[in-house]
Amino acid sequence: MQVKSGHVGAKEVRELEGTRKQEKAEIAALLTLKPPSKPMKEAVPADYYVSALFPDLRFPRLQILTIAELFAGKQLEYPRWVPPKTFKKAARRRKGPSDEEKQQELMGV
C-alpha cells in the first residue's frame, strides 16, 4: 500500500505497478487525498488476481482508494477467508476449590 497526498498523477500509478511486480505482490493499493484523475485511472492495468480459494472471483491487482472513500466504509477488494464456526465455547472452570468445597472444609466435613 502506498499513501500519497498533494499532486498525484499517472506517473505514481505506473511506479506503484512496477513496485508491485518487483516485489511479487498480488495486489497493490494507492491511497490518495484527492479522487484519481482520468490519466491515473487509465494508468491502472486491466489485470486481475484470482485466488485459489475463490476461483470465481476477480480482484483488481492495482486499486486506487481515496481517504474520503475509506472513511465512508469502502474497502480494498481482496480475498477474505473467514474460518467456519464449528466448535462451541467450552465452559470456564475454576482453578481453586468450589464454594461448596470451601464451606465443607470450614465445617470440618
N, CA, C and O atoms as a GROMACS GRO file, in nm:
protein
  436
    1MET      N    1   0.085  -0.116   0.000
    1MET     CA    2   0.000   0.000   0.000
    1MET      C    3   0.089   0.123   0.000
    1MET      O    4   0.189   0.129   0.071
    2GLN      N    5   0.050   0.217  -0.081
    2GLN     CA    6   0.124   0.343  -0.088
    2GLN      C    7   0.027   0.456  -0.057
    2GLN      O    8  -0.085   0.458  -0.109
    3VAL      N    9   0.069   0.550   0.026
    3VAL     CA   10  -0.014   0.663   0.064
    3VAL      C   11   0.048   0.790   0.007
    3VAL      O   12   0.166   0.816   0.026
    4LYS      N   13  -0.035   0.868  -0.064
    4LYS     CA   14   0.014   0.991  -0.126
    4LYS      C   15  -0.082   1.105  -0.097
    4LYS      O   16  -0.204   1.085  -0.089
    5SER      N   17  -0.027   1.225  -0.081
    5SER     CA   18  -0.109   1.345  -0.071
    5SER      C   19  -0.053   1.446  -0.170
    5SER      O   20   0.054   1.425  -0.228
    6GLY      N   21  -0.125   1.553  -0.189
    6GLY     CA   22  -0.078   1.653  -0.285
    6GLY      C   23  -0.105   1.608  -0.427
    6GLY      O   24  -0.201   1.537  -0.454
    7HIS      N   25  -0.020   1.651  -0.518
    7HIS     CA   26  -0.039   1.619  -0.661
    7HIS      C   27   0.005   1.476  -0.689
    7HIS      O   28   0.123   1.443  -0.676
    8VAL      N   29  -0.088   1.392  -0.727
    8VAL     CA   30  -0.061   1.254  -0.763
    8VAL      C   31  -0.108   1.235  -0.906
    8VAL      O   32  -0.219   1.276  -0.942
    9GLY      N   33  -0.024   1.173  -0.987
    9GLY     CA   34  -0.060   1.155  -1.127
    9GLY      C   35  -0.039   1.013  -1.175
    9GLY      O   36  -0.014   0.922  -1.096
   10ALA      N   37  -0.050   0.997  -1.305
   10ALA     CA   38  -0.035   0.866  -1.368
   10ALA      C   39   0.104   0.808  -1.344
   10ALA      O   40   0.121   0.686  -1.337
   11LYS      N   41   0.204   0.895  -1.330
   11LYS     CA   42   0.341   0.850  -1.306
   11LYS      C   43   0.348   0.766  -1.178
   11LYS      O   44   0.411   0.661  -1.175
   12GLU      N   45   0.283   0.814  -1.072
   12GLU     CA   46   0.285   0.742  -0.944
   12GLU      C   47   0.212   0.608  -0.954
   12GLU      O   48   0.251   0.510  -0.890
   13VAL      N   49   0.107   0.604  -1.034
   13VAL     CA   50   0.034   0.478  -1.054
   13VAL      C   51   0.124   0.377  -1.124
   13VAL      O   52   0.131   0.260  -1.084
   14ARG      N   53   0.194   0.422  -1.230
   14ARG     CA   54   0.285   0.332  -1.304
   14ARG      C   55   0.401   0.286  -1.215
   14ARG      O   56   0.444   0.171  -1.223
   15GLU      N   57   0.451   0.376  -1.131
   15GLU     CA   58   0.560   0.339  -1.038
   15GLU      C   59   0.513   0.233  -0.937
   15GLU      O   60   0.586   0.139  -0.907
   16LEU      N   61   0.392   0.251  -0.886
   16LEU     CA   62   0.338   0.154  -0.790
   16LEU      C   63   0.320   0.017  -0.858
   16LEU      O   64   0.348  -0.086  -0.797
   17GLU      N   65   0.273   0.016  -0.981
   17GLU     CA   66   0.257  -0.110  -1.053
   17GLU      C   67   0.393  -0.178  -1.074
   17GLU      O   68   0.405  -0.300  -1.063
   18GLY      N   69   0.496  -0.098  -1.103
   18GLY     CA   70   0.631  -0.152  -1.117
   18GLY      C   71   0.681  -0.212  -0.986
   18GLY      O   72   0.742  -0.319  -0.985
   19THR      N   73   0.655  -0.143  -0.877
   19THR     CA   74   0.695  -0.192  -0.744
   19THR      C   75   0.619  -0.320  -0.709
   19THR      O   76   0.676  -0.413  -0.654
   20ARG      N   77   0.489  -0.323  -0.741
   20ARG     CA   78   0.409  -0.442  -0.714
   20ARG      C   79   0.468  -0.564  -0.784
   20ARG      O   80   0.480  -0.671  -0.725
   21LYS      N   81   0.504  -0.545  -0.912
   21LYS     CA   82   0.563  -0.656  -0.987
   21LYS      C   83   0.700  -0.695  -0.932
   21LYS      O   84   0.731  -0.813  -0.918
   22GLN      N   85   0.781  -0.594  -0.901
   22GLN     CA   86   0.916  -0.620  -0.848
   22GLN      C   87   0.911  -0.696  -0.717
   22GLN      O   88   0.991  -0.787  -0.694
   23GLU      N   89   0.816  -0.661  -0.631
   23GLU     CA   90   0.803  -0.725  -0.501
   23GLU      C   91   0.721  -0.854  -0.507
   23GLU      O   92   0.704  -0.923  -0.407
   24LYS      N   93   0.672  -0.886  -0.625
   24LYS     CA   94   0.589  -1.006  -0.648
   24LYS      C   95   0.464  -1.006  -0.560
   24LYS      O   96   0.420  -1.110  -0.510
   25ALA      N   97   0.407  -0.886  -0.541
   25ALA     CA   98   0.283  -0.872  -0.464
   25ALA      C   99   0.165  -0.900  -0.557
   25ALA      O  100   0.167  -0.862  -0.674
   26GLU      N  101   0.064  -0.966  -0.505
   26GLU     CA  102  -0.052  -0.998  -0.586
   26GLU      C  103  -0.140  -0.875  -0.608
   26GLU      O  104  -0.196  -0.857  -0.716
   27ILE      N  105  -0.152  -0.790  -0.504
   27ILE     CA  106  -0.239  -0.673  -0.511
   27ILE      C  107  -0.167  -0.554  -0.449
   27ILE      O  108  -0.097  -0.568  -0.348
   28ALA      N  109  -0.185  -0.437  -0.509
   28ALA     CA  110  -0.128  -0.313  -0.456
   28ALA      C  111  -0.238  -0.209  -0.447
   28ALA      O  112  -0.335  -0.213  -0.523
   29ALA      N  113  -0.223  -0.115  -0.355
   29ALA     CA  114  -0.324  -0.011  -0.337
   29ALA      C  115  -0.256   0.125  -0.323
   29ALA      O  116  -0.151   0.138  -0.261
   30LEU      N  117  -0.320   0.224  -0.383
   30LEU     CA  118  -0.275   0.362  -0.373
   30LEU      C  119  -0.383   0.439  -0.299
   30LEU      O  120  -0.496   0.450  -0.347
   31LEU      N  121  -0.350   0.492  -0.182
   31LEU     CA  122  -0.442   0.569  -0.101
   31LEU      C  123  -0.410   0.716  -0.123
   31LEU      O  124  -0.298   0.761  -0.096
   32THR      N  125  -0.508   0.793  -0.173
   32THR     CA  126  -0.485   0.932  -0.208
   32THR      C  127  -0.581   1.024  -0.133
   32THR      O  128  -0.685   0.982  -0.082
   33LEU      N  129  -0.543   1.150  -0.128
   33LEU     CA  130  -0.627   1.251  -0.065
   33LEU      C  131  -0.738   1.294  -0.162
   33LEU      O  132  -0.853   1.311  -0.122
   34LYS      N  133  -0.702   1.312  -0.289
   34LYS     CA  134  -0.797   1.357  -0.391
   34LYS      C  135  -0.839   1.242  -0.482
   34LYS      O  136  -0.765   1.144  -0.496
   35PRO      N  137  -0.957   1.251  -0.542
   35PRO     CA  138  -1.000   1.146  -0.635
   35PRO      C  139  -0.902   1.133  -0.752
   35PRO      O  140  -0.840   1.232  -0.792
   36PRO      N  141  -0.889   1.012  -0.806
   36PRO     CA  142  -0.795   0.991  -0.917
   36PRO      C  143  -0.840   1.064  -1.043
   36PRO      O  144  -0.959   1.070  -1.074
   37SER      N  145  -0.743   1.117  -1.114
   37SER     CA  146  -0.772   1.184  -1.241
   37SER      C  147  -0.794   1.081  -1.350
   37SER      O  148  -0.770   0.962  -1.330
   38LYS      N  149  -0.840   1.126  -1.466
   38LYS     CA  150  -0.863   1.035  -1.578
   38LYS      C  151  -0.732   0.967  -1.620
   38LYS      O  152  -0.732   0.846  -1.644
   39PRO      N  153  -0.620   1.042  -1.632
   39PRO     CA  154  -0.493   0.975  -1.666
   39PRO      C  155  -0.450   0.871  -1.562
   39PRO      O  156  -0.390   0.770  -1.598
   40MET      N  157  -0.480   0.896  -1.435
   40MET     CA  158  -0.446   0.799  -1.331
   40MET      C  159  -0.527   0.671  -1.351
   40MET      O  160  -0.474   0.560  -1.344
   41LYS      N  161  -0.658   0.687  -1.376
   41LYS     CA  162  -0.744   0.571  -1.398
   41LYS      C  163  -0.699   0.492  -1.521
   41LYS      O  164  -0.702   0.369  -1.521
   42GLU      N  165  -0.656   0.563  -1.624
   42GLU     CA  166  -0.611   0.496  -1.746
   42GLU      C  167  -0.479   0.423  -1.725
   42GLU      O  168  -0.449   0.328  -1.797
   43ALA      N  169  -0.398   0.467  -1.627
   43ALA     CA  170  -0.269   0.404  -1.600
   43ALA      C  171  -0.284   0.275  -1.519
   43ALA      O  172  -0.189   0.197  -1.511
   44VAL      N  173  -0.400   0.252  -1.461
   44VAL     CA  174  -0.424   0.129  -1.384
   44VAL      C  175  -0.436   0.014  -1.484
   44VAL      O  176  -0.520   0.019  -1.574
   45PRO      N  177  -0.353  -0.088  -1.469
   45PRO     CA  178  -0.360  -0.200  -1.564
   45PRO      C  179  -0.490  -0.279  -1.548
   45PRO      O  180  -0.544  -0.290  -1.438
   46ALA      N  181  -0.538  -0.332  -1.658
   46ALA     CA  182  -0.660  -0.414  -1.655
   46ALA      C  183  -0.621  -0.558  -1.625
   46ALA      O  184  -0.644  -0.649  -1.704
   47ASP      N  185  -0.561  -0.576  -1.509
   47ASP     CA  186  -0.509  -0.706  -1.467
   47ASP      C  187  -0.577  -0.744  -1.336
   47ASP      O  188  -0.598  -0.660  -1.249
   48TYR      N  189  -0.612  -0.871  -1.324
   48TYR     CA  190  -0.685  -0.917  -1.206
   48TYR      C  191  -0.615  -1.034  -1.140
   48TYR      O  192  -0.547  -1.114  -1.204
   49TYR      N  193  -0.634  -1.042  -1.009
   49TYR     CA  194  -0.584  -1.154  -0.930
   49TYR      C  195  -0.700  -1.249  -0.905
   49TYR      O  196  -0.810  -1.207  -0.868
   50VAL      N  197  -0.674  -1.378  -0.925
   50VAL     CA  198  -0.774  -1.481  -0.897
   50VAL      C  199  -0.714  -1.574  -0.792
   50VAL      O  200  -0.609  -1.635  -0.814
   51SER      N  201  -0.781  -1.583  -0.678
   51SER     CA  202  -0.734  -1.664  -0.566
   51SER      C  203  -0.771  -1.811  -0.587
   51SER      O  204  -0.876  -1.841  -0.645
   52ALA      N  205  -0.686  -1.900  -0.540
   52ALA     CA  206  -0.717  -2.043  -0.546
   52ALA      C  207  -0.837  -2.077  -0.458
   52ALA      O  208  -0.912  -2.170  -0.487
   53LEU      N  209  -0.857  -2.000  -0.349
   53LEU     CA  210  -0.972  -2.023  -0.260
   53LEU      C  211  -1.103  -1.978  -0.321
   53LEU      O  212  -1.209  -2.035  -0.293
   54PHE      N  213  -1.096  -1.875  -0.406
   54PHE     CA  214  -1.216  -1.818  -0.466
   54PHE      C  215  -1.196  -1.806  -0.618
   54PHE      O  216  -1.182  -1.695  -0.668
   55PRO      N  217  -1.196  -1.917  -0.691
   55PRO     CA  218  -1.165  -1.912  -0.834
   55PRO      C  219  -1.268  -1.836  -0.918
   55PRO      O  220  -1.238  -1.798  -1.031
   56ASP      N  221  -1.387  -1.814  -0.864
   56ASP     CA  222  -1.490  -1.742  -0.939
   56ASP      C  223  -1.483  -1.590  -0.922
   56ASP      O  224  -1.553  -1.516  -0.990
   57LEU      N  225  -1.398  -1.544  -0.831
   57LEU     CA  226  -1.388  -1.400  -0.804
   57LEU      C  227  -1.259  -1.342  -0.861
   57LEU      O  228  -1.154  -1.406  -0.858
   58ARG      N  229  -1.269  -1.219  -0.913
   58ARG     CA  230  -1.151  -1.149  -0.964
   58ARG      C  231  -1.132  -1.021  -0.883
   58ARG      O  232  -1.229  -0.952  -0.851
   59PHE      N  233  -1.006  -0.992  -0.851
   59PHE     CA  234  -0.974  -0.874  -0.772
   59PHE      C  235  -0.873  -0.789  -0.850
   59PHE      O  236  -0.771  -0.842  -0.894
   60PRO      N  237  -0.899  -0.658  -0.867
   60PRO     CA  238  -0.803  -0.574  -0.940
   60PRO      C  239  -0.666  -0.578  -0.871
   60PRO      O  240  -0.656  -0.566  -0.749
   61ARG      N  241  -0.562  -0.596  -0.951
   61ARG     CA  242  -0.426  -0.603  -0.895
   61ARG      C  243  -0.379  -0.467  -0.844
   61ARG      O  244  -0.301  -0.462  -0.749
   62LEU      N  245  -0.424  -0.358  -0.903
   62LEU     CA  246  -0.389  -0.225  -0.856
   62LEU      C  247  -0.517  -0.147  -0.833
   62LEU      O  248  -0.600  -0.133  -0.924
   63GLN      N  249  -0.534  -0.098  -0.712
   63GLN     CA  250  -0.655  -0.027  -0.675
   63GLN      C  251  -0.622   0.110  -0.620
   63GLN      O  252  -0.524   0.128  -0.548
   64ILE      N  253  -0.706   0.207  -0.655
   64ILE     CA  254  -0.691   0.344  -0.603
   64ILE      C  255  -0.810   0.370  -0.512
   64ILE      O  256  -0.925   0.349  -0.550
   65LEU      N  257  -0.780   0.418  -0.392
   65LEU     CA  258  -0.883   0.446  -0.292
   65LEU      C  259  -0.853   0.582  -0.231
   65LEU      O  260  -0.739   0.613  -0.199
   66THR      N  261  -0.956   0.664  -0.216
   66THR     CA  262  -0.936   0.795  -0.154
   66THR      C  263  -0.963   0.787  -0.004
   66THR      O  264  -1.028   0.694   0.044
   67ILE      N  265  -0.910   0.885   0.067
   67ILE     CA  266  -0.933   0.893   0.212
   67ILE      C  267  -1.084   0.903   0.240
   67ILE      O  268  -1.135   0.838   0.331
   68ALA      N  269  -1.154   0.985   0.160
   68ALA     CA  270  -1.299   1.001   0.179
   68ALA      C  271  -1.371   0.868   0.161
   68ALA      O  272  -1.461   0.836   0.238
   69GLU      N  273  -1.332   0.790   0.060
   69GLU     CA  274  -1.394   0.659   0.039
   69GLU      C  275  -1.366   0.566   0.157
   69GLU      O  276  -1.454   0.492   0.202
   70LEU      N  277  -1.244   0.572   0.207
   70LEU     CA  278  -1.205   0.489   0.320
   70LEU      C  279  -1.290   0.522   0.442
   70LEU      O  280  -1.341   0.432   0.509
   71PHE      N  281  -1.306   0.652   0.472
   71PHE     CA  282  -1.388   0.694   0.586
   71PHE      C  283  -1.536   0.662   0.565
   71PHE      O  284  -1.610   0.646   0.662
   72ALA      N  285  -1.578   0.654   0.439
   72ALA     CA  286  -1.718   0.621   0.408
   72ALA      C  287  -1.744   0.471   0.417
   72ALA      O  288  -1.858   0.426   0.402
   73GLY      N  289  -1.638   0.393   0.442
   73GLY     CA  290  -1.656   0.249   0.459
   73GLY      C  291  -1.612   0.164   0.343
   73GLY      O  292  -1.619   0.041   0.351
   74LYS      N  293  -1.567   0.225   0.233
   74LYS     CA  294  -1.522   0.144   0.121
   74LYS      C  295  -1.393   0.071   0.160
   74LYS      O  296  -1.310   0.124   0.233
   75GLN      N  297  -1.380  -0.051   0.112
   75GLN     CA  298  -1.263  -0.132   0.145
   75GLN      C  299  -1.194  -0.178   0.018
   75GLN      O  300  -1.251  -0.177  -0.090
   76LEU      N  301  -1.068  -0.217   0.035
   76LEU     CA  302  -0.996  -0.275  -0.077
   76LEU      C  303  -1.060  -0.408  -0.115
   76LEU      O  304  -1.118  -0.476  -0.030
   77GLU      N  305  -1.049  -0.443  -0.240
   77GLU     CA  306  -1.102  -0.570  -0.287
   77GLU      C  307  -0.990  -0.672  -0.283
   77GLU      O  308  -0.892  -0.661  -0.357
   78TYR      N  309  -1.004  -0.772  -0.197
   78TYR     CA  310  -0.907  -0.880  -0.188
   78TYR      C  311  -0.976  -1.001  -0.127
   78TYR      O  312  -1.079  -0.986  -0.061
   79PRO      N  313  -0.921  -1.121  -0.147
   79PRO     CA  314  -0.988  -1.239  -0.092
   79PRO      C  315  -0.988  -1.237   0.060
   79PRO      O  316  -0.885  -1.219   0.123
   80ARG      N  317  -1.105  -1.257   0.115
   80ARG     CA  318  -1.119  -1.263   0.261
   80ARG      C  319  -1.174  -1.400   0.296
   80ARG      O  320  -1.279  -1.440   0.247
   81TRP      N  321  -1.104  -1.470   0.380
   81TRP     CA  322  -1.149  -1.602   0.422
   81TRP      C  323  -1.179  -1.596   0.570
   81TRP      O  324  -1.095  -1.557   0.651
   82VAL      N  325  -1.300  -1.635   0.604
   82VAL     CA  326  -1.341  -1.639   0.744
   82VAL      C  327  -1.357  -1.786   0.781
   82VAL      O  328  -1.437  -1.856   0.719
   83PRO      N  329  -1.283  -1.834   0.879
   83PRO     CA  330  -1.294  -1.975   0.916
   83PRO      C  331  -1.434  -2.008   0.965
   83PRO      O  332  -1.497  -1.926   1.033
   84PRO      N  333  -1.484  -2.125   0.933
   84PRO     CA  334  -1.618  -2.162   0.979
   84PRO      C  335  -1.621  -2.181   1.130
   84PRO      O  336  -1.522  -2.221   1.191
   85LYS      N  337  -1.734  -2.152   1.189
   85LYS     CA  338  -1.751  -2.168   1.334
   85LYS      C  339  -1.804  -2.309   1.359
   85LYS      O  340  -1.924  -2.335   1.343
   86THR      N  341  -1.716  -2.398   1.396
   86THR     CA  342  -1.756  -2.537   1.414
   86THR      C  343  -1.747  -2.584   1.559
   86THR      O  344  -1.798  -2.691   1.592
   87PHE      N  345  -1.684  -2.508   1.644
   87PHE     CA  346  -1.664  -2.551   1.782
   87PHE      C  347  -1.743  -2.463   1.877
   87PHE      O  348  -1.751  -2.341   1.859
   88LYS      N  349  -1.803  -2.525   1.979
   88LYS     CA  350  -1.871  -2.449   2.081
   88LYS      C  351  -1.768  -2.406   2.185
   88LYS      O  352  -1.666  -2.472   2.205
   89LYS      N  353  -1.795  -2.294   2.248
   89LYS     CA  354  -1.706  -2.245   2.351
   89LYS      C  355  -1.716  -2.333   2.475
   89LYS      O  356  -1.826  -2.363   2.522
   90ALA      N  357  -1.604  -2.373   2.526
   90ALA     CA  358  -1.601  -2.459   2.644
   90ALA      C  359  -1.640  -2.379   2.768
   90ALA      O  360  -1.616  -2.258   2.776
   91ALA      N  361  -1.700  -2.448   2.864
   91ALA     CA  362  -1.737  -2.384   2.991
   91ALA      C  363  -1.610  -2.351   3.069
   91ALA      O  364  -1.512  -2.426   3.066
   92ARG      N  365  -1.613  -2.240   3.138
   92ARG     CA  366  -1.498  -2.199   3.219
   92ARG      C  367  -1.493  -2.283   3.345
   92ARG      O  368  -1.596  -2.313   3.406
   93ARG      N  369  -1.374  -2.320   3.384
   93ARG     CA  370  -1.354  -2.398   3.507
   93ARG      C  371  -1.267  -2.318   3.602
   93ARG      O  372  -1.172  -2.251   3.562
   94ARG      N  373  -1.302  -2.327   3.729
   94ARG     CA  374  -1.223  -2.257   3.830
   94ARG      C  375  -1.100  -2.340   3.862
   94ARG      O  376  -1.101  -2.463   3.853
   95LYS      N  377  -0.994  -2.272   3.899
   95LYS     CA  378  -0.870  -2.340   3.936
   95LYS      C  379  -0.872  -2.387   4.081
   95LYS      O  380  -0.812  -2.488   4.116
   96GLY      N  381  -0.940  -2.313   4.164
   96GLY     CA  382  -0.943  -2.345   4.306
   96GLY      C  383  -1.066  -2.425   4.344
   96GLY      O  384  -1.146  -2.461   4.257
   97PRO      N  385  -1.083  -2.453   4.472
   97PRO     CA  386  -1.199  -2.530   4.517
   97PRO      C  387  -1.328  -2.451   4.498
   97PRO      O  388  -1.328  -2.328   4.501
   98SER      N  389  -1.438  -2.523   4.479
   98SER     CA  390  -1.567  -2.458   4.462
   98SER      C  391  -1.614  -2.400   4.595
   98SER      O  392  -1.554  -2.427   4.700
   99ASP      N  393  -1.719  -2.320   4.592
   99ASP     CA  394  -1.774  -2.261   4.715
   99ASP      C  395  -1.823  -2.370   4.810
   99ASP      O  396  -1.807  -2.360   4.932
  100GLU      N  397  -1.882  -2.474   4.752
  100GLU     CA  398  -1.932  -2.586   4.833
  100GLU      C  399  -1.817  -2.657   4.903
  100GLU      O  400  -1.829  -2.692   5.020
  101GLU      N  401  -1.706  -2.678   4.835
  101GLU     CA  402  -1.590  -2.743   4.894
  101GLU      C  403  -1.529  -2.658   5.004
  101GLU      O  404  -1.486  -2.711   5.106
  102LYS      N  405  -1.526  -2.527   4.983
  102LYS     CA  406  -1.472  -2.436   5.085
  102LYS      C  407  -1.558  -2.443   5.212
  102LYS      O  408  -1.505  -2.448   5.323
  103GLN      N  409  -1.690  -2.443   5.194
  103GLN     CA  410  -1.781  -2.448   5.309
  103GLN      C  411  -1.766  -2.578   5.386
  103GLN      O  412  -1.769  -2.578   5.509
  104GLN      N  413  -1.752  -2.689   5.313
  104GLN     CA  414  -1.733  -2.818   5.380
  104GLN      C  415  -1.602  -2.821   5.456
  104GLN      O  416  -1.594  -2.879   5.564
  105GLU      N  417  -1.500  -2.760   5.402
  105GLU     CA  418  -1.369  -2.756   5.466
  105GLU      C  419  -1.377  -2.673   5.596
  105GLU      O  420  -1.316  -2.711   5.696
  106LEU      N  421  -1.451  -2.561   5.594
  106LEU     CA  422  -1.466  -2.478   5.713
  106LEU      C  423  -1.545  -2.551   5.822
  106LEU      O  424  -1.519  -2.532   5.941
  107MET      N  425  -1.638  -2.632   5.782
  107MET     CA  426  -1.722  -2.704   5.878
  107MET      C  427  -1.652  -2.831   5.927
  107MET      O  428  -1.701  -2.895   6.020
  108GLY      N  429  -1.540  -2.867   5.865
  108GLY     CA  430  -1.464  -2.982   5.908
  108GLY      C  431  -1.522  -3.114   5.858
  108GLY      O  432  -1.501  -3.219   5.919
  109VAL      N  433  -1.593  -3.108   5.749
  109VAL     CA  434  -1.653  -3.231   5.694
  109VAL      C  435  -1.560  -3.296   5.597
  109VAL      O  436  -1.593  -3.400   5.540
   0.00000   0.00000   0.00000
